[in-house]
Amino acid sequence: MTVNRRNQAVRAAVEQGLLTEERPVAALLDVAGIRASAGALRTAFAAVTDAPVLHAFAVKAAPLVPVLALLNAEGIGAEVASPGELALARAAGVRPGDMVLDSPAKTPGELREAFALGIAVNADNPQELARIDALVGEGASAPVGVRVNPQIGGGSIGALSTATATSKFGIALRDEGARAAVVRMFLDRPWLTRLHTHSGSQGIPLARMIEGVQEVYALAEEINAAAGRQQIDTVDIGGGLPVNFASDETDPTFETYARLLKEQVPGLLDGRYGLVTEFGRALLAKHGTILARVEYAKVSGSRPIAVTHAGVQVATRTVYDPVSWPLRITAYDGAGRPRTGEPVVQDIAGPACFAGDLLAEGRALPLLEQGDVVAALDTGAYYFTNHYGYNSLPRPGVHGFAVRGEVVEFSLVRAAQSMAEIVAESGGGRADALL
Ligand SMILES: *Cc1c(COP(=O)(O)O)cnc(C)c1O
């Protein structure tokens, strides 16, 4: 989002009453930005392969039905990893043929549903494959792949590194005998036609992501050679393109990634293999902004602290792991105009009852005052969309916006959670249950 577009949207959000005393947090999504990222993704891969490519948005990055429908209108499908995510994708109108099911712990019922709908499934392990064998034996059919872990190593964020030696995901290819066993799995099952890896993520260098794709491509070639035919027709390369949280620049771009793949894994892109991608963060992160009112401005141990309404409930990763997940914060006055003035080192605190509930610690910003507004940038993926219910703080409303000349038009994507909903979801109808 450009600075101007963001400032225009913040000003309009304040003027149009999106932030109030009762609703002191609001989340914004830039519709034009989301469309542009979807277009950039499609263009990037169309430029490097003639084969069919399904771009399946990783629903967990922004599990909002209108977002899935918007992406779908831009030609993007859905990667789902739970019954809930599958239900969201269906509610958004995503066709089963444009979905991929990747849950690490699929139940028999989940597998049966996917097969009944014709949704592609990536099996995580041999036990899951045995369940799929049974379904295939009953005559069901859907595109099926096997998820492999190339064990190329992790990145700077341990909790997000999927390709470590002991990762919980997929079949670990370098374990003793594992590679031969995977080849056998395919030779024994002529209907098994896909390979899947998701070895990138925030904190993983591009070169390492590409190494993961090279590994899975080499395995596809090995299996096809052993089968004497092109049994593997589609390779799912996962998502995981990292996002730049340090400035407004999009870096790396989808174009860069696709070009590097073309250079370094040319055989995968020569038209013999269909592709599936599963990007989440890189499609949405830069298009979301959290706005929050500053309830109080105080000083503690000579450190200025702005006590805002946005904290762990909407920025869970940042609050619990601020070193891995720093967020840019910008300051606005109560009318939604950018605050100017000498930067002062201060803390931006959230509303939750624990000391670590800080959006930013020791950050140099124009001194915030009571009634001001702060914006947490690049929060369109895995932030306000993935609410954390600490202190019974409500889920904020999410508003899409479009700028038409001088006018900013908002449309409600998700209503703010009401107090009545919080009470009801917390056993409110069962006050006597334990008496
Ligand atoms: C989380 C996930 C993704 C998306 O990852 P991003 O880093 O958001 O692009 C894709 N595929 C699988 C299997 C995942 O678990």
The ligand as an SDF file (V2000), in Angstrom:
LIG
                    3D

 15 15  0  0  0  0  0  0  0  0999 V2000
    0.8980  -22.2160    5.7740 C   0  0  0  0  0  0  0  0  0  0  0  0
    0.9960  -22.9820    4.5240 C   0  0  0  0  0  0  0  0  0  0  0  0
    1.0830  -22.3230    3.3050 C   0  0  0  0  0  0  0  0  0  0  0  0
    1.1650  -20.8090    3.1810 C   0  0  0  0  0  0  0  0  0  0  0  0
    2.3460  -20.3040    3.7160 O   0  0  0  0  0  0  0  0  0  0  0  0
    2.7090  -18.7510    3.5160 P   0  0  0  0  0  0  0  0  0  0  0  0
    3.9860  -18.6050    4.2360 O   0  0  0  0  0  0  0  0  0  0  0  0
    1.5960  -17.9680    4.1510 O   0  0  0  0  0  0  0  0  0  0  0  0
    2.8050  -18.4900    2.0680 O   0  0  0  0  0  0  0  0  0  0  0  0
    1.0920  -23.0870    2.1540 C   0  0  0  0  0  0  0  0  0  0  0  0
    1.0540  -24.4450    2.2020 N   0  0  0  0  0  0  0  0  0  0  0  0
    0.9990  -25.1120    3.3680 C   0  0  0  0  0  0  0  0  0  0  0  0
    0.9620  -26.5850    3.3490 C   0  0  0  0  0  0  0  0  0  0  0  0
    0.9830  -24.4140    4.5640 C   0  0  0  0  0  0  0  0  0  0  0  0
    0.9420  -25.0760    5.7290 O   0  0  0  0  0  0  0  0  0  0  0  0
  1  2  1  0
  2  3  1  0
  2 14  2  0
  3  4  1  0
  3 10  2  0
  4  5  1  0
  5  6  1  0
  6  7  2  0
  6  8  1  0
  6  9  1  0
 10 11  1  0
 11 12  2  0
 12 13  1  0
 12 14  1  0
 14 15  1  0
M  END
$$$$
